[in-house]
Amino acid sequence: MKIFLAITAIISWLFGIMLLFFAKDFYTPMGIEVTDQFNLIAQAEGAGLIGLGVFNWMARNMNRYGQISILAGNLLTQAISLVLLTRAIMLHIVSGTTSGIATHVIFGAGFAWFLLRAMRNQNAV
């Protein structure tokens, strides 16, 4: 689990930095016009991802209870993001988002797996 949390932290930081400084390059391939207003929202999203990365990085050394809350929050974030992205695709709001779907599914599956393991181990103790 520690390696998974470290990987997700680093990826969150990379995406966060991308959104803070290169939102136009990130969103234009999806067919989204990046206005100044949209850029501000993307930067706020980037700040959130950097914070999420910090949570994941620090959770590597937390006790089981702390890890369960971080894993549950991450799982919820991935599930909601996947629903929103799927909705945007169905409404033809965005295109070229296969990598986004794959990222949310893979991360979501990882968080679900480690959450279930942590909860099962908690009940055994």
Backbone atoms as SQL, in Angstrom:
CREATE TABLE atoms (id INTEGER PRIMARY KEY, chain TEXT, resi INTEGER, resn TEXT, atom TEXT, x REAL, y REAL, z REAL);
INSERT INTO atoms VALUES
  (1, 'A', 1, 'MET', 'N', 0.820, -1.190, 0.000),
  (2, 'A', 1, 'MET', 'CA', 0.000, 0.000, 0.000),
  (3, 'A', 1, 'MET', 'C', 0.869, 1.260, 0.000),
  (4, 'A', 2, 'LYS', 'N', 1.998, 1.220, 0.686),
  (5, 'A', 2, 'LYS', 'CA', 2.859, 2.401, 0.750),
  (6, 'A', 2, 'LYS', 'C', 3.337, 2.820, -0.638),
  (7, 'A', 3, 'ILE', 'N', 3.673, 1.845, -1.459),
  (8, 'A', 3, 'ILE', 'CA', 4.135, 2.164, -2.817),
  (9, 'A', 3, 'ILE', 'C', 2.993, 2.761, -3.631),
  (10, 'A', 4, 'PHE', 'N', 1.799, 2.195, -3.520),
  (11, 'A', 4, 'PHE', 'CA', 0.635, 2.714, -4.239),
  (12, 'A', 4, 'PHE', 'C', 0.342, 4.148, -3.810),
  (13, 'A', 5, 'LEU', 'N', 0.361, 4.421, -2.516),
  (14, 'A', 5, 'LEU', 'CA', 0.121, 5.785, -2.042),
  (15, 'A', 5, 'LEU', 'C', 1.196, 6.744, -2.538),
  (16, 'A', 6, 'ALA', 'N', 2.441, 6.293, -2.576),
  (17, 'A', 6, 'ALA', 'CA', 3.521, 7.147, -3.081),
  (18, 'A', 6, 'ALA', 'C', 3.332, 7.447, -4.565),
  (19, 'A', 7, 'ILE', 'N', 2.978, 6.431, -5.341),
  (20, 'A', 7, 'ILE', 'CA', 2.769, 6.621, -6.781),
  (21, 'A', 7, 'ILE', 'C', 1.614, 7.581, -7.026),
  (22, 'A', 8, 'THR', 'N', 0.501, 7.393, -6.308),
  (23, 'A', 8, 'THR', 'CA', -0.649, 8.281, -6.515),
  (24, 'A', 8, 'THR', 'C', -0.339, 9.702, -6.052),
  (25, 'A', 9, 'ALA', 'N', 0.488, 9.840, -5.028),
  (26, 'A', 9, 'ALA', 'CA', 0.890, 11.171, -4.575),
  (27, 'A', 9, 'ALA', 'C', 1.690, 11.882, -5.663),
  (28, 'A', 10, 'ILE', 'N', 2.653, 11.189, -6.217),
  (29, 'A', 10, 'ILE', 'CA', 3.511, 11.796, -7.243),
  (30, 'A', 10, 'ILE', 'C', 2.698, 12.143, -8.490),
  (31, 'A', 11, 'ILE', 'N', 1.816, 11.258, -8.903),
  (32, 'A', 11, 'ILE', 'CA', 0.979, 11.537, -10.075),
  (33, 'A', 11, 'ILE', 'C', 0.043, 12.710, -9.787),
  (34, 'A', 12, 'SER', 'N', -0.503, 12.776, -8.580),
  (35, 'A', 12, 'SER', 'CA', -1.357, 13.916, -8.213),
  (36, 'A', 12, 'SER', 'C', -0.568, 15.213, -8.271),
  (37, 'A', 13, 'TRP', 'N', 0.667, 15.187, -7.791),
  (38, 'A', 13, 'TRP', 'CA', 1.494, 16.397, -7.851),
  (39, 'A', 13, 'TRP', 'C', 1.776, 16.802, -9.291),
  (40, 'A', 14, 'LEU', 'N', 2.073, 15.822, -10.146),
  (41, 'A', 14, 'LEU', 'CA', 2.361, 16.142, -11.552),
  (42, 'A', 14, 'LEU', 'C', 1.152, 16.751, -12.248),
  (43, 'A', 15, 'PHE', 'N', -0.022, 16.140, -12.055),
  (44, 'A', 15, 'PHE', 'CA', -1.231, 16.691, -12.659),
  (45, 'A', 15, 'PHE', 'C', -1.564, 18.052, -12.050),
  (46, 'A', 16, 'GLY', 'N', -1.355, 18.193, -10.747),
  (47, 'A', 16, 'GLY', 'CA', -1.616, 19.466, -10.088),
  (48, 'A', 16, 'GLY', 'C', -0.744, 20.580, -10.633),
  (49, 'A', 17, 'ILE', 'N', 0.535, 20.304, -10.806),
  (50, 'A', 17, 'ILE', 'CA', 1.456, 21.301, -11.369),
  (51, 'A', 17, 'ILE', 'C', 1.063, 21.635, -12.804),
  (52, 'A', 18, 'MET', 'N', 0.688, 20.598, -13.566),
  (53, 'A', 18, 'MET', 'CA', 0.244, 20.825, -14.944),
  (54, 'A', 18, 'MET', 'C', -0.948, 21.773, -14.978),
  (55, 'A', 19, 'LEU', 'N', -1.914, 21.542, -14.092),
  (56, 'A', 19, 'LEU', 'CA', -3.111, 22.382, -14.086),
  (57, 'A', 19, 'LEU', 'C', -2.814, 23.787, -13.566),
  (58, 'A', 20, 'LEU', 'N', -1.894, 23.904, -12.627),
  (59, 'A', 20, 'LEU', 'CA', -1.540, 25.234, -12.122),
  (60, 'A', 20, 'LEU', 'C', -0.870, 26.096, -13.184),
  (61, 'A', 21, 'PHE', 'N', -0.014, 25.477, -13.978),
  (62, 'A', 21, 'PHE', 'CA', 0.812, 26.265, -14.892),
  (63, 'A', 21, 'PHE', 'C', 0.535, 26.048, -16.381),
  (64, 'A', 22, 'PHE', 'N', -0.116, 24.937, -16.728),
  (65, 'A', 22, 'PHE', 'CA', -0.310, 24.616, -18.148),
  (66, 'A', 22, 'PHE', 'C', -1.725, 24.123, -18.436),
  (67, 'A', 23, 'ALA', 'N', -2.726, 24.773, -17.872),
  (68, 'A', 23, 'ALA', 'CA', -4.114, 24.324, -18.025),
  (69, 'A', 23, 'ALA', 'C', -4.533, 24.284, -19.496),
  (70, 'A', 24, 'LYS', 'N', -4.116, 25.261, -20.263),
  (71, 'A', 24, 'LYS', 'CA', -4.505, 25.305, -21.674),
  (72, 'A', 24, 'LYS', 'C', -3.971, 24.078, -22.409),
  (73, 'A', 25, 'ASP', 'N', -2.712, 23.744, -22.179),
  (74, 'A', 25, 'ASP', 'CA', -2.118, 22.571, -22.824),
  (75, 'A', 25, 'ASP', 'C', -2.796, 21.276, -22.367),
  (76, 'A', 26, 'PHE', 'N', -3.284, 21.258, -21.144),
  (77, 'A', 26, 'PHE', 'CA', -3.925, 20.077, -20.589),
  (78, 'A', 26, 'PHE', 'C', -5.328, 19.882, -21.161),
  (79, 'A', 27, 'TYR', 'N', -6.101, 20.966, -21.248),
  (80, 'A', 27, 'TYR', 'CA', -7.510, 20.851, -21.624),
  (81, 'A', 27, 'TYR', 'C', -7.801, 21.020, -23.118),
  (82, 'A', 28, 'THR', 'N', -6.970, 21.695, -23.857),
  (83, 'A', 28, 'THR', 'CA', -7.236, 21.920, -25.281),
  (84, 'A', 28, 'THR', 'C', -7.400, 20.620, -26.069),
  (85, 'A', 29, 'PRO', 'N', -6.576, 19.582, -25.842),
  (86, 'A', 29, 'PRO', 'CA', -6.771, 18.335, -26.594),
  (87, 'A', 29, 'PRO', 'C', -8.140, 17.678, -26.362),
  (88, 'A', 30, 'MET', 'N', -8.818, 18.047, -25.282),
  (89, 'A', 30, 'MET', 'CA', -10.147, 17.505, -25.005),
  (90, 'A', 30, 'MET', 'C', -11.241, 18.340, -25.666),
  (91, 'A', 31, 'GLY', 'N', -10.832, 19.359, -26.406),
  (92, 'A', 31, 'GLY', 'CA', -11.812, 20.201, -27.080),
  (93, 'A', 31, 'GLY', 'C', -12.398, 21.282, -26.192),
  (94, 'A', 32, 'ILE', 'N', -11.729, 21.595, -25.100),
  (95, 'A', 32, 'ILE', 'CA', -12.216, 22.609, -24.173),
  (96, 'A', 32, 'ILE', 'C', -11.480, 23.912, -24.427),
  (97, 'A', 33, 'GLU', 'N', -12.236, 24.972, -24.632),
  (98, 'A', 33, 'GLU', 'CA', -11.650, 26.299, -24.787),
  (99, 'A', 33, 'GLU', 'C', -11.310, 26.833, -23.400),
  (100, 'A', 34, 'VAL', 'N', -10.064, 27.183, -23.204),
  (101, 'A', 34, 'VAL', 'CA', -9.606, 27.631, -21.889),
  (102, 'A', 34, 'VAL', 'C', -9.615, 29.155, -21.840),
  (103, 'A', 35, 'THR', 'N', -10.651, 29.698, -21.225),
  (104, 'A', 35, 'THR', 'CA', -10.750, 31.142, -21.012),
  (105, 'A', 35, 'THR', 'C', -10.012, 31.490, -19.721),
  (106, 'A', 36, 'ASP', 'N', -9.888, 32.777, -19.440),
  (107, 'A', 36, 'ASP', 'CA', -9.253, 33.187, -18.183),
  (108, 'A', 36, 'ASP', 'C', -10.029, 32.662, -16.985),
  (109, 'A', 37, 'GLN', 'N', -11.353, 32.662, -17.084),
  (110, 'A', 37, 'GLN', 'CA', -12.173, 32.165, -15.988),
  (111, 'A', 37, 'GLN', 'C', -11.980, 30.658, -15.802),
  (112, 'A', 38, 'PHE', 'N', -11.975, 29.926, -16.912),
  (113, 'A', 38, 'PHE', 'CA', -11.777, 28.475, -16.840),
  (114, 'A', 38, 'PHE', 'C', -10.383, 28.167, -16.297),
  (115, 'A', 39, 'ASN', 'N', -9.400, 28.950, -16.696),
  (116, 'A', 39, 'ASN', 'CA', -8.031, 28.752, -16.234),
  (117, 'A', 39, 'ASN', 'C', -7.952, 28.861, -14.709),
  (118, 'A', 40, 'LEU', 'N', -8.691, 29.804, -14.144),
  (119, 'A', 40, 'LEU', 'CA', -8.703, 29.962, -12.694),
  (120, 'A', 40, 'LEU', 'C', -9.284, 28.724, -12.014),
  (121, 'A', 41, 'ILE', 'N', -10.351, 28.172, -12.566),
  (122, 'A', 41, 'ILE', 'CA', -10.957, 26.959, -12.015),
  (123, 'A', 41, 'ILE', 'C', -9.980, 25.786, -12.134),
  (124, 'A', 42, 'ALA', 'N', -9.298, 25.689, -13.278),
  (125, 'A', 42, 'ALA', 'CA', -8.315, 24.620, -13.475),
  (126, 'A', 42, 'ALA', 'C', -7.169, 24.751, -12.473),
  (127, 'A', 43, 'GLN', 'N', -6.750, 25.988, -12.199),
  (128, 'A', 43, 'GLN', 'CA', -5.686, 26.188, -11.221),
  (129, 'A', 43, 'GLN', 'C', -6.141, 25.767, -9.821),
  (130, 'A', 44, 'ALA', 'N', -7.391, 26.047, -9.493),
  (131, 'A', 44, 'ALA', 'CA', -7.920, 25.609, -8.192),
  (132, 'A', 44, 'ALA', 'C', -7.961, 24.082, -8.126),
  (133, 'A', 45, 'GLU', 'N', -8.324, 23.448, -9.230),
  (134, 'A', 45, 'GLU', 'CA', -8.302, 21.985, -9.289),
  (135, 'A', 45, 'GLU', 'C', -6.874, 21.477, -9.100),
  (136, 'A', 46, 'GLY', 'N', -5.925, 22.148, -9.711),
  (137, 'A', 46, 'GLY', 'CA', -4.518, 21.775, -9.554),
  (138, 'A', 46, 'GLY', 'C', -4.061, 21.888, -8.108),
  (139, 'A', 47, 'ALA', 'N', -4.488, 22.953, -7.435),
  (140, 'A', 47, 'ALA', 'CA', -4.141, 23.110, -6.021),
  (141, 'A', 47, 'ALA', 'C', -4.725, 21.971, -5.198),
  (142, 'A', 48, 'GLY', 'N', -5.957, 21.581, -5.513),
  (143, 'A', 48, 'GLY', 'CA', -6.584, 20.455, -4.812),
  (144, 'A', 48, 'GLY', 'C', -5.834, 19.155, -5.029),
  (145, 'A', 49, 'LEU', 'N', -5.358, 18.948, -6.256),
  (146, 'A', 49, 'LEU', 'CA', -4.605, 17.722, -6.538),
  (147, 'A', 49, 'LEU', 'C', -3.266, 17.709, -5.805),
  (148, 'A', 50, 'ILE', 'N', -2.641, 18.857, -5.693),
  (149, 'A', 50, 'ILE', 'CA', -1.384, 18.918, -4.939),
  (150, 'A', 50, 'ILE', 'C', -1.651, 18.581, -3.476),
  (151, 'A', 51, 'GLY', 'N', -2.740, 19.114, -2.922),
  (152, 'A', 51, 'GLY', 'CA', -3.108, 18.783, -1.545),
  (153, 'A', 51, 'GLY', 'C', -3.426, 17.308, -1.376),
  (154, 'A', 52, 'LEU', 'N', -4.149, 16.734, -2.334),
  (155, 'A', 52, 'LEU', 'CA', -4.470, 15.310, -2.291),
  (156, 'A', 52, 'LEU', 'C', -3.183, 14.480, -2.319),
  (157, 'A', 53, 'GLY', 'N', -2.222, 14.917, -3.114),
  (158, 'A', 53, 'GLY', 'CA', -0.936, 14.232, -3.162),
  (159, 'A', 53, 'GLY', 'C', -0.220, 14.261, -1.820),
  (160, 'A', 54, 'VAL', 'N', -0.319, 15.393, -1.127),
  (161, 'A', 54, 'VAL', 'CA', 0.295, 15.497, 0.202),
  (162, 'A', 54, 'VAL', 'C', -0.382, 14.522, 1.171),
  (163, 'A', 55, 'PHE', 'N', -1.718, 14.459, 1.128),
  (164, 'A', 55, 'PHE', 'CA', -2.440, 13.502, 1.984),
  (165, 'A', 55, 'PHE', 'C', -1.954, 12.086, 1.723),
  (166, 'A', 56, 'ASN', 'N', -1.877, 11.712, 0.434),
  (167, 'A', 56, 'ASN', 'CA', -1.473, 10.347, 0.089),
  (168, 'A', 56, 'ASN', 'C', -0.041, 10.071, 0.530),
  (169, 'A', 57, 'TRP', 'N', 0.852, 11.036, 0.333),
  (170, 'A', 57, 'TRP', 'CA', 2.247, 10.855, 0.713),
  (171, 'A', 57, 'TRP', 'C', 2.361, 10.641, 2.224),
  (172, 'A', 58, 'MET', 'N', 1.660, 11.468, 2.978),
  (173, 'A', 58, 'MET', 'CA', 1.747, 11.375, 4.438),
  (174, 'A', 58, 'MET', 'C', 1.041, 10.132, 4.976),
  (175, 'A', 59, 'ALA', 'N', 0.042, 9.640, 4.258),
  (176, 'A', 59, 'ALA', 'CA', -0.709, 8.459, 4.710),
  (177, 'A', 59, 'ALA', 'C', 0.142, 7.198, 4.704),
  (178, 'A', 60, 'ARG', 'N', 1.245, 7.214, 3.987),
  (179, 'A', 60, 'ARG', 'CA', 2.100, 6.030, 3.939),
  (180, 'A', 60, 'ARG', 'C', 2.555, 5.600, 5.335),
  (181, 'A', 61, 'ASN', 'N', 2.704, 6.566, 6.221),
  (182, 'A', 61, 'ASN', 'CA', 3.218, 6.265, 7.565),
  (183, 'A', 61, 'ASN', 'C', 2.168, 6.414, 8.658),
  (184, 'A', 62, 'MET', 'N', 0.905, 6.523, 8.271),
  (185, 'A', 62, 'MET', 'CA', -0.171, 6.631, 9.259),
  (186, 'A', 62, 'MET', 'C', -0.535, 5.256, 9.810),
  (187, 'A', 63, 'ASN', 'N', -1.246, 5.289, 10.936),
  (188, 'A', 63, 'ASN', 'CA', -1.778, 4.025, 11.435),
  (189, 'A', 63, 'ASN', 'C', -2.934, 3.590, 10.532),
  (190, 'A', 64, 'ARG', 'N', -3.430, 2.416, 10.783),
  (191, 'A', 64, 'ARG', 'CA', -4.471, 1.834, 9.915),
  (192, 'A', 64, 'ARG', 'C', -5.712, 2.716, 9.833),
  (193, 'A', 65, 'TYR', 'N', -6.128, 3.309, 10.955),
  (194, 'A', 65, 'TYR', 'CA', -7.331, 4.147, 10.956),
  (195, 'A', 65, 'TYR', 'C', -7.157, 5.368, 10.058),
  (196, 'A', 66, 'GLY', 'N', -5.996, 5.979, 10.128),
  (197, 'A', 66, 'GLY', 'CA', -5.712, 7.123, 9.261),
  (198, 'A', 66, 'GLY', 'C', -5.682, 6.721, 7.798),
  (199, 'A', 67, 'GLN', 'N', -5.075, 5.585, 7.514),
  (200, 'A', 67, 'GLN', 'CA', -5.014, 5.104, 6.138),
  (201, 'A', 67, 'GLN', 'C', -6.404, 4.791, 5.597),
  (202, 'A', 68, 'ILE', 'N', -7.268, 4.226, 6.424),
  (203, 'A', 68, 'ILE', 'CA', -8.628, 3.906, 5.973),
  (204, 'A', 68, 'ILE', 'C', -9.349, 5.179, 5.549),
  (205, 'A', 69, 'SER', 'N', -9.213, 6.253, 6.331),
  (206, 'A', 69, 'SER', 'CA', -9.901, 7.488, 5.945),
  (207, 'A', 69, 'SER', 'C', -9.323, 8.084, 4.668),
  (208, 'A', 70, 'ILE', 'N', -8.019, 8.051, 4.500),
  (209, 'A', 70, 'ILE', 'CA', -7.400, 8.584, 3.280),
  (210, 'A', 70, 'ILE', 'C', -7.813, 7.730, 2.073),
  (211, 'A', 71, 'LEU', 'N', -7.786, 6.417, 2.223),
  (212, 'A', 71, 'LEU', 'CA', -8.181, 5.529, 1.126),
  (213, 'A', 71, 'LEU', 'C', -9.645, 5.721, 0.758),
  (214, 'A', 72, 'ALA', 'N', -10.526, 5.853, 1.756),
  (215, 'A', 72, 'ALA', 'CA', -11.955, 6.043, 1.488),
  (216, 'A', 72, 'ALA', 'C', -12.194, 7.369, 0.768),
  (217, 'A', 73, 'GLY', 'N', -11.540, 8.428, 1.210),
  (218, 'A', 73, 'GLY', 'CA', -11.676, 9.727, 0.549),
  (219, 'A', 73, 'GLY', 'C', -11.188, 9.688, -0.889),
  (220, 'A', 74, 'ASN', 'N', -10.071, 9.011, -1.111),
  (221, 'A', 74, 'ASN', 'CA', -9.547, 8.868, -2.472),
  (222, 'A', 74, 'ASN', 'C', -10.484, 8.056, -3.354),
  (223, 'A', 75, 'LEU', 'N', -11.029, 6.979, -2.803),
  (224, 'A', 75, 'LEU', 'CA', -11.955, 6.153, -3.580),
  (225, 'A', 75, 'LEU', 'C', -13.180, 6.975, -3.987),
  (226, 'A', 76, 'LEU', 'N', -13.718, 7.735, -3.072),
  (227, 'A', 76, 'LEU', 'CA', -14.866, 8.581, -3.377),
  (228, 'A', 76, 'LEU', 'C', -14.512, 9.622, -4.444),
  (229, 'A', 77, 'THR', 'N', -13.338, 10.215, -4.334),
  (230, 'A', 77, 'THR', 'CA', -12.889, 11.198, -5.329),
  (231, 'A', 77, 'THR', 'C', -12.806, 10.567, -6.714),
  (232, 'A', 78, 'GLN', 'N', -12.239, 9.369, -6.798),
  (233, 'A', 78, 'GLN', 'CA', -12.116, 8.695, -8.099),
  (234, 'A', 78, 'GLN', 'C', -13.481, 8.330, -8.660),
  (235, 'A', 79, 'ALA', 'N', -14.382, 7.849, -7.821),
  (236, 'A', 79, 'ALA', 'CA', -15.719, 7.454, -8.277),
  (237, 'A', 79, 'ALA', 'C', -16.494, 8.661, -8.801),
  (238, 'A', 80, 'ILE', 'N', -16.479, 9.760, -8.057),
  (239, 'A', 80, 'ILE', 'CA', -17.196, 10.963, -8.499),
  (240, 'A', 80, 'ILE', 'C', -16.580, 11.507, -9.775),
  (241, 'A', 81, 'SER', 'N', -15.265, 11.543, -9.849),
  (242, 'A', 81, 'SER', 'CA', -14.584, 12.044, -11.054),
  (243, 'A', 81, 'SER', 'C', -14.923, 11.190, -12.271),
  (244, 'A', 82, 'LEU', 'N', -14.985, 9.880, -12.081),
  (245, 'A', 82, 'LEU', 'CA', -15.326, 8.978, -13.184),
  (246, 'A', 82, 'LEU', 'C', -16.756, 9.223, -13.660),
  (247, 'A', 83, 'VAL', 'N', -17.684, 9.407, -12.733),
  (248, 'A', 83, 'VAL', 'CA', -19.078, 9.694, -13.102),
  (249, 'A', 83, 'VAL', 'C', -19.154, 11.017, -13.870),
  (250, 'A', 84, 'LEU', 'N', -18.471, 12.042, -13.382),
  (251, 'A', 84, 'LEU', 'CA', -18.504, 13.338, -14.061),
  (252, 'A', 84, 'LEU', 'C', -17.888, 13.264, -15.458),
  (253, 'A', 85, 'LEU', 'N', -16.779, 12.565, -15.581),
  (254, 'A', 85, 'LEU', 'CA', -16.132, 12.427, -16.884),
  (255, 'A', 85, 'LEU', 'C', -17.002, 11.634, -17.849),
  (256, 'A', 86, 'THR', 'N', -17.616, 10.568, -17.372),
  (257, 'A', 86, 'THR', 'CA', -18.509, 9.769, -18.216),
  (258, 'A', 86, 'THR', 'C', -19.692, 10.608, -18.680),
  (259, 'A', 87, 'ARG', 'N', -20.257, 11.398, -17.780),
  (260, 'A', 87, 'ARG', 'CA', -21.371, 12.282, -18.136),
  (261, 'A', 87, 'ARG', 'C', -20.936, 13.289, -19.203),
  (262, 'A', 88, 'ALA', 'N', -19.760, 13.872, -19.042),
  (263, 'A', 88, 'ALA', 'CA', -19.260, 14.852, -20.011),
  (264, 'A', 88, 'ALA', 'C', -19.062, 14.219, -21.387),
  (265, 'A', 89, 'ILE', 'N', -18.621, 12.974, -21.411),
  (266, 'A', 89, 'ILE', 'CA', -18.448, 12.267, -22.688),
  (267, 'A', 89, 'ILE', 'C', -19.801, 12.004, -23.330),
  (268, 'A', 90, 'MET', 'N', -20.762, 11.535, -22.540),
  (269, 'A', 90, 'MET', 'CA', -22.092, 11.223, -23.074),
  (270, 'A', 90, 'MET', 'C', -22.803, 12.469, -23.607),
  (271, 'A', 91, 'LEU', 'N', -22.536, 13.620, -22.996),
  (272, 'A', 91, 'LEU', 'CA', -23.144, 14.872, -23.444),
  (273, 'A', 91, 'LEU', 'C', -22.314, 15.569, -24.522),
  (274, 'A', 92, 'HIS', 'N', -21.236, 14.911, -24.955),
  (275, 'A', 92, 'HIS', 'CA', -20.343, 15.444, -25.991),
  (276, 'A', 92, 'HIS', 'C', -19.732, 16.783, -25.584),
  (277, 'A', 93, 'ILE', 'N', -19.457, 16.920, -24.299),
  (278, 'A', 93, 'ILE', 'CA', -18.813, 18.126, -23.799),
  (279, 'A', 93, 'ILE', 'C', -17.308, 18.049, -24.017),
  (280, 'A', 94, 'VAL', 'N', -16.754, 16.848, -23.874),
  (281, 'A', 94, 'VAL', 'CA', -15.315, 16.630, -24.062),
  (282, 'A', 94, 'VAL', 'C', -15.098, 15.433, -24.981),
  (283, 'A', 95, 'SER', 'N', -13.894, 15.356, -25.503),
  (284, 'A', 95, 'SER', 'CA', -13.496, 14.203, -26.315),
  (285, 'A', 95, 'SER', 'C', -12.051, 13.854, -25.970),
  (286, 'A', 96, 'GLY', 'N', -11.602, 12.712, -26.425),
  (287, 'A', 96, 'GLY', 'CA', -10.208, 12.311, -26.203),
  (288, 'A', 96, 'GLY', 'C', -9.867, 12.113, -24.739),
  (289, 'A', 97, 'THR', 'N', -10.747, 11.486, -24.008),
  (290, 'A', 97, 'THR', 'CA', -10.535, 11.343, -22.568),
  (291, 'A', 97, 'THR', 'C', -10.316, 9.900, -22.128),
  (292, 'A', 98, 'THR', 'N', -9.911, 9.048, -23.037),
  (293, 'A', 98, 'THR', 'CA', -9.692, 7.644, -22.700),
  (294, 'A', 98, 'THR', 'C', -8.679, 7.498, -21.570),
  (295, 'A', 99, 'SER', 'N', -7.618, 8.278, -21.611),
  (296, 'A', 99, 'SER', 'CA', -6.605, 8.180, -20.555),
  (297, 'A', 99, 'SER', 'C', -7.171, 8.633, -19.210),
  (298, 'A', 100, 'GLY', 'N', -8.068, 9.609, -19.224),
  (299, 'A', 100, 'GLY', 'CA', -8.698, 10.050, -17.980),
  (300, 'A', 100, 'GLY', 'C', -9.562, 8.967, -17.372),
  (301, 'A', 101, 'ILE', 'N', -10.331, 8.304, -18.220),
  (302, 'A', 101, 'ILE', 'CA', -11.167, 7.204, -17.729),
  (303, 'A', 101, 'ILE', 'C', -10.288, 6.100, -17.167),
  (304, 'A', 102, 'ALA', 'N', -9.244, 5.734, -17.898),
  (305, 'A', 102, 'ALA', 'CA', -8.338, 4.673, -17.439),
  (306, 'A', 102, 'ALA', 'C', -7.702, 5.043, -16.102),
  (307, 'A', 103, 'THR', 'N', -7.282, 6.288, -15.958),
  (308, 'A', 103, 'THR', 'CA', -6.657, 6.727, -14.712),
  (309, 'A', 103, 'THR', 'C', -7.615, 6.583, -13.536),
  (310, 'A', 104, 'HIS', 'N', -8.858, 7.052, -13.699),
  (311, 'A', 104, 'HIS', 'CA', -9.827, 6.981, -12.601),
  (312, 'A', 104, 'HIS', 'C', -10.209, 5.535, -12.276),
  (313, 'A', 105, 'VAL', 'N', -10.307, 4.692, -13.293),
  (314, 'A', 105, 'VAL', 'CA', -10.643, 3.278, -13.046),
  (315, 'A', 105, 'VAL', 'C', -9.491, 2.576, -12.330),
  (316, 'A', 106, 'ILE', 'N', -8.267, 2.779, -12.793),
  (317, 'A', 106, 'ILE', 'CA', -7.108, 2.116, -12.179),
  (318, 'A', 106, 'ILE', 'C', -6.894, 2.614, -10.754),
  (319, 'A', 107, 'PHE', 'N', -6.912, 3.945, -10.567),
  (320, 'A', 107, 'PHE', 'CA', -6.743, 4.479, -9.215),
  (321, 'A', 107, 'PHE', 'C', -7.896, 4.036, -8.312),
  (322, 'A', 108, 'GLY', 'N', -9.113, 4.107, -8.823),
  (323, 'A', 108, 'GLY', 'CA', -10.274, 3.695, -8.030),
  (324, 'A', 108, 'GLY', 'C', -10.172, 2.246, -7.602),
  (325, 'A', 109, 'ALA', 'N', -9.776, 1.377, -8.524),
  (326, 'A', 109, 'ALA', 'CA', -9.624, -0.043, -8.198),
  (327, 'A', 109, 'ALA', 'C', -8.533, -0.233, -7.139),
  (328, 'A', 110, 'GLY', 'N', -7.446, 0.492, -7.273),
  (329, 'A', 110, 'GLY', 'CA', -6.361, 0.391, -6.284),
  (330, 'A', 110, 'GLY', 'C', -6.800, 0.861, -4.914),
  (331, 'A', 111, 'PHE', 'N', -7.469, 2.004, -4.869),
  (332, 'A', 111, 'PHE', 'CA', -7.936, 2.502, -3.569),
  (333, 'A', 111, 'PHE', 'C', -8.964, 1.549, -2.961),
  (334, 'A', 112, 'ALA', 'N', -9.856, 1.000, -3.788),
  (335, 'A', 112, 'ALA', 'CA', -10.858, 0.047, -3.282),
  (336, 'A', 112, 'ALA', 'C', -10.170, -1.202, -2.723),
  (337, 'A', 113, 'TRP', 'N', -9.208, -1.721, -3.460),
  (338, 'A', 113, 'TRP', 'CA', -8.480, -2.926, -3.033),
  (339, 'A', 113, 'TRP', 'C', -7.799, -2.712, -1.675),
  (340, 'A', 114, 'PHE', 'N', -7.029, -1.623, -1.573),
  (341, 'A', 114, 'PHE', 'CA', -6.303, -1.387, -0.330),
  (342, 'A', 114, 'PHE', 'C', -7.242, -0.995, 0.810),
  (343, 'A', 115, 'LEU', 'N', -8.345, -0.330, 0.506),
  (344, 'A', 115, 'LEU', 'CA', -9.330, -0.005, 1.534),
  (345, 'A', 115, 'LEU', 'C', -9.949, -1.283, 2.095),
  (346, 'A', 116, 'LEU', 'N', -10.350, -2.189, 1.220),
  (347, 'A', 116, 'LEU', 'CA', -10.939, -3.447, 1.685),
  (348, 'A', 116, 'LEU', 'C', -9.941, -4.249, 2.517),
  (349, 'A', 117, 'ARG', 'N', -8.698, -4.289, 2.078),
  (350, 'A', 117, 'ARG', 'CA', -7.667, -5.008, 2.841),
  (351, 'A', 117, 'ARG', 'C', -7.441, -4.377, 4.208),
  (352, 'A', 118, 'ALA', 'N', -7.380, -3.046, 4.245),
  (353, 'A', 118, 'ALA', 'CA', -7.143, -2.355, 5.516),
  (354, 'A', 118, 'ALA', 'C', -8.319, -2.573, 6.464),
  (355, 'A', 119, 'MET', 'N', -9.533, -2.540, 5.940),
  (356, 'A', 119, 'MET', 'CA', -10.720, -2.738, 6.782),
  (357, 'A', 119, 'MET', 'C', -10.792, -4.180, 7.273),
  (358, 'A', 120, 'ARG', 'N', -10.438, -5.120, 6.420),
  (359, 'A', 120, 'ARG', 'CA', -10.458, -6.534, 6.817),
  (360, 'A', 120, 'ARG', 'C', -9.402, -6.776, 7.904),
  (361, 'A', 121, 'ASN', 'N', -8.219, -6.208, 7.734),
  (362, 'A', 121, 'ASN', 'CA', -7.158, -6.375, 8.748),
  (363, 'A', 121, 'ASN', 'C', -7.526, -5.690, 10.056),
  (364, 'A', 122, 'GLN', 'N', -8.255, -4.577, 9.966),
  (365, 'A', 122, 'GLN', 'CA', -8.693, -3.865, 11.168),
  (366, 'A', 122, 'GLN', 'C', -9.645, -4.721, 11.972),
  (367, 'A', 123, 'ASN', 'N', -10.556, -5.411, 11.301),
  (368, 'A', 123, 'ASN', 'CA', -11.532, -6.252, 11.983),
  (369, 'A', 123, 'ASN', 'C', -10.881, -7.488, 12.589),
  (370, 'A', 124, 'ALA', 'N', -9.758, -7.918, 12.032),
  (371, 'A', 124, 'ALA', 'CA', -9.087, -9.114, 12.529),
  (372, 'A', 124, 'ALA', 'C', -8.291, -8.830, 13.799),
  (373, 'A', 125, 'VAL', 'N', -7.977, -7.565, 14.044),
  (374, 'A', 125, 'VAL', 'CA', -7.144, -7.216, 15.196),
  (375, 'A', 125, 'VAL', 'C', -7.957, -7.038, 16.438);
